[in-house]
Amino acid sequence: MNFERLHKRVGYGLVAVSFAVIAASGEIGAGFSVAFGIAGLYSYFRTTDGPVRPLTARIWTGVLLASLALLTLWAYQDENWLLHSLEFALLMTLSRLFQRRYAKDYVQLYALSFLLMLVGAVINPSLMFAVSFLLYAILVIWGLTMAHLAREIEVQTRTGPEHLEPDESKPDSVKDDDELPESPIAPETLQWRRRRLIGGGFLVASSLMALAALMVSMLFFFLFPRLGMGFFHAQTRGAQSVTGFSEEVKLGNFGKIKSSAEVVMRVRFPEEPDRLQRPIRLRGISFDQFDGRNWSRVDGPRWHIPRRVGERFEVIESKGLNRGQTRRYLMHVYLEPLQTELRVLFTPPQTRAISFLDSDYDIYRGRRKRLQQGLGGDFTYKAPRETSLAYATEVSEPVSESARRAAIAAGVDQPVARWITDRWTQLPDQFDPRIGRLARTLVGSKGSALERALKIQAALRNDWSYSLAGDQDPDDPLGDFLFGRKEGHCEYFATAMAVMMRSLGHPARVVNGYLGGQFNDFGDYRMLKQGDAHAWVEVFFPGYGWATFEPTPPSGQLAPELTGLVGWARRAADGAAMLWYSWVVEYDLERQVAMMRRVGRILRKFSGGLRIGRKKSKGLRRVEEPQQKPKEVESIDLQPWLPALLVLVLLIGAFALWRVRNRHVDLTHPRLHKLSMRLERVLARHSMQRQSWETWSAVAERLQSHDQDLGVSMYEFARDFDRARYGPPNEAATGRALHSGAALLVRLKRYRPSDKIAA
């Protein structure tokens, strides 16, 4: 590939990589992205090596000035200065693409692409930015090297803008003689861009240099003290929009997100990793009133949960289960930034304590988190928006279903508080009497509240079908579900059970949250997607509290998991994204300290055999203070990554083998290179060795002064060698060079001078 084409592709590659990061963020809109892409593609095929047209530069200058004025006025009105500054930078990039000609134009293009990458790091700090930045680091090394080479050749051949373009600001001025190109300029001089000046070996070597520099930079990134602690880096990224977690929810909305594979949170069990293989239920928000089409929450008191130890918040524990009937476990949750009306904290039922992780330095950053709880048992928190949240929950669950039922039955004779029945037995003003009759038919004339709940749950599971169609009657969705279509998704099943239990006088409510998830072996966690959103029912029992019931048929409780190659790729991408967010985007002083502690523990393990003793003081004894368990840094299981690592090792090995086999080959034809090396050895035997700075033409001139025939043969070889080496690829030229070189080699071997020629 000739130099001009390679240089152009590298320049456009840098622009494409930086623009892809911007476009993927969604900040500039689809229309602007498509328009920029079409214009950039058109500029790629537009030739710019014709005569210089000053009018084109004037037109682009006018367009940019007018755009600057309009975008400034627009930004003044909507106060979105970052967006409109980005749009102007993209217009400037288009201007350079259409006017690229000299090395300086490409340097300006690289500067604009770097500016776009900086903006992309702010508006789209996702895994895509990490991959794009890696590619950008390689391309920018290529581009800067080529721009420097192009500029040096422009100066040497007098083909730069200062030589070929008039100075319009000084029309009467005349350039000095040393600034003017030789007249006329040889056509070969103007065509240097179309020669093959850079080969694949150079590109590979420069790529390895770029990667090595990037690795060294990463080392400094991880080891250099994170003095900012978040003062200068907000650790924010775009929040994803989710449905079902607001003050009011329309019946049927969950069916729209069941197919979404966007990850909402990631869960770990540090003490019981076997739980990762089972579905997880995370409670989000509960609803109080139903008007026949919408569920809503009633305004009520919310209180801040006081801290007990550090960032640990203890929740009031239910008295329905004693210690012998429960077991406790610990769960860690990494919650993605969510664009919700309420800042909901997702926890399992029977949560007893909540702790915010990575919060030791929040007080110094002025962003200390607060936890609130309402009458419905829902947890909300106050923290900076568009930031992820890491927290731990301590859960106390029944040891078995029989233990739960026994605890519920033990308090059956206790009264229910009036405020509970007033709040959670409400029915729509125009309540369909058929629903009440259906409830009484399903439960029979006798039975406790628990037995009634179990009968309604079993009936809904067995006699109604699960479907995501969601085309129930919008005026009476519940009636259509129960008596018409008799199919629907989880919201309809949960609403039906809650309303039927309320019609029988038992407090019940619908709860929205997440159920299921998929185990990710690339990070040893369970990831929950938007498609895992689910609705179920909680029924209140005196002496026990709220108990969870699942009226949805088993076929609709869990979202299908992605398997095969697509599932493997998605899990790998999410595992890489988790590492990127944890160790780059959100890497702060707290994580750095935790990492150093872990490194210290590892080093102490290896040096465990070396004991350096110290005499203990007999007079004073240091009182041992209880040590907090150090915060664990997430370990990386390499087993799922072995296929990718194996491929990487094979690629590196193949490249090393290729380099060993081809290290003698430069930009010259291999046979011609080998022939020139033989000529140098024969010349050295005759004390005519070729110096490192000498061209073959210089050697011929030196030899001709001593032997006319030998000098002529050397001139013929030098001419053919230069045409084959520096001209366009041509097998005929290479053949002529090989022929003249072979003849010269024979002549040199037979050469017997009377006096040796000194070099």
Summary of the structure (lengths in Angstrom):
residues: 759
radius of gyration: 37.4
end to end distance: 38.4
largest distance: 130.4
contacts: 2189
relative contact order: 0.08
helix: 51%
strand: 14%
